[in-house]
């Protein structure tokens, strides 16, 4: 048994294995504390009965083209190589040159699938088999043309940095469903463009921030216990550190940071066992790996991410965020999207099938979207530019009735014109399916109550998605 002689020595030794720990979504433990603290991630009752318990947010970073995925526009083929109609050329968009730009035909054929006849581009042969599970929204829109601000909008409902992400709001409103894992987990197949702003807690307490989990090697940095101390020694050190922290916070009422730190240390201790088990995909059968395309080829990495996301919601993780980068098709839109689709098509189809066969799809909401779409006009060498004025996404599971198409863009795929769905509306709908009223889920900061949808948004879409 080690016998440190000072608080500094305790902190140094107790921190071994937790160095640099900045986990946001961690659960406070009341049972192992002599002086219990309020559990900031205790499960909370929703505002009303929801249809989903967890969300898997499938984010296609870079902006997939609606015209090559879920919004067929045969008129673009007819007018391929011609100028836009006069009405669209006169449209005042400072970011897009409509004056002398030429129309580019869709690069892939669309076919009808399932009993619903859902129209999906040929680059998604696996996903197409699940057409009747998808509720496709063709009228998403916002007004941000640049990747950075558009991604912040898609993740936090505003163009401003420092605001909480959707996952943070969900966990703030509903708490955690797991005692040994974070409530909010984020994974990427490359880098987190915009960094932690993609899964930030913003002005909410840090306890609600997402945890970046890796699919290979150590899932969470600095989590493993240092070899120089045993589990019992670390437990003793942790209890002493927490005792100091509890005494310290008694003189600082209203400061949540020490409560969060105690919670972080407690769950980090338990996660040393739970987290490695979570990513141990060797537990899964060969057939399951093949289902997800996680057994090799271009789909292997995203396939592992999708398989891990199923394991996460199975173990009670509330919000999982998966990011696939590389959809920024300024040149060779056809080659770009064909390659990107090979990365995600089979994994997402496998995820839908696996959730369904395990009885998890009805309680797990899947959302597929990018930060914007692409222009109907040609850029460079058969590419398309950024386009936030009308683009597509889809929802499935979580009580959503699939086989639906909601909203529409004009005949050229330029503007959302029917049943327009702003990003704030999408977020309000996601919250509603989880049983949260976006107008009631607020946090007081800098003199006023803030919410995910700011001063906009409506959840009128939710009843249409679940009533059939």
Beta strands, then each sheet from edge to edge (+ up, - down):
strand 1: 54-60
strand 2: 110-113
strand 3: 118-121
strand 4: 135-141
strand 5: 184-188
strand 6: 211-212
strand 7: 319-324
strand 8: 364-369
strand 9: 373-374
strand 10: 386-387
strand 11: 391-397
strand 12: 404-406
strand 13: 408-409
strand 14: 416-418
strand 15: 421-422
strand 16: 443-445
strand 17: 448-450
sheet 1: 6+ 5+ 7+ 1+ 8+ 11- 4+ 12+
sheet 2: 6+ 5+ 7+ 1+ 8+ 11- 4+ 15+
sheet 3: 2+ 3-
sheet 4: 9+ 10-
sheet 5: 13+ 14-
sheet 6: 16+ 17-
end
